């Protein structure tokens, strides 16, 4: 399986090369030359497999530089019980009297967010890819985060030989728990840097560094090469395809669900990687009817799927679902490339318009193709808060603010469509990562004011019946190890300075 750039770079790359590089030389994103297929026999066979076996089977279709046995050894390490518990990605029926709604819990890993599903595996794929391509330089993982990717990358790569990790996060754009997780991270090869700006500033800065030939030359002279742990890296995205396949396989184990019956998938969406992975699962042969793209008040995606115009020239909002406070959804580029029949010229022109003008509009045929599968919608903070309470009252299930966005959008979609298709809600983070907002939703505005994070978390645990995740327990008692704050125009020099030694 070869990989090509969404912007038409003439060379093709192996899967190991694509993972190691992270981003194509022309600034485009790597995509497979073709989307592999899963047969009915293969999907039914997965009903007898463990999650690591399902993941290895799906990933092996894309990463043909690796043997199945290699990949299985990596998935068994990544999703070991001591990291994720008995089930890495459990599918839970929300209410036994409602056979339509299920929740896919993706937050049982070390950092209590869905990013662990990819970022426990990516370090293993990255180091193996380096060996397969004869890479002897140190790999620097350079990442921008809106809250969850950063800690998951730090946790996955810390103290991994031959790597260095630099994470940039918006100084005021993450929750207190997310920030504490990052700035207390131990490890001799990790660096955490706050950027005075929003996530889009950090992400744009990282992309600019990747595209800077002078940075590449200077780092090369120091025996270092850049790669990414963001979902712009195909090695980050491909493990996410596996859990959508696995969720369908889990549905097949329910008595009233037969092969070929479709499911809807509801995904709280910021950078578009998670929902794009579901789209790839659909294209592989998983019967998915609708992909419901749920946005918060930063509703650039919702507007795009309605109008066909992507416009980041708008007010940026800091919300109670901060991991989705994004106006530039990088992975949308991959989808546009695919639905236009791999038209690199169109894709490049749209991305150039986004860069120079802050907006672009797709043609009517492309919009129609998108609307055949995607449904967009958004919820404001009041709607999110109300939904947390509604889900708890209706299902006795506590969800975080991001997952609540998905429930909010879906129920409005259901009311107007009457769509009775079985639906999987993607739960992207533990409610404990946003405990003050969740407890305010359950007990009234201002409830968390004056209460310590420890008290709030203990009360949430008592209310929900859930244990506080290990990665969040006593987080405020750990020493702060990273306190660097920079302006967004200092990111390039910061990278060079941190990698000088």
Helices and strands as residue ranges (DSSP letters): E 3-5, H 15-21, E 30-32, H 40-45, G 46-48, H 51-60, H 68-78, H 81-84, E 91-95, E 98-105, H 116-119, H 122-132, E 138-145, H 148-157, E 163-170, H 176-183, E 190-196, H 199-210, H 213-221, E 224-227, H 234-252, E 263-268, H 273-284, E 288-295, H 300-307, E 309-311, G 322-324, H 332-339, H 344-357, E 359-361, H 364-371, E 374-378, H 381-395, H 401-417, E 422-427, G 431-434, H 435-443, H 453-464, G 475-477, E 484-487, G 488-490, H 491-498
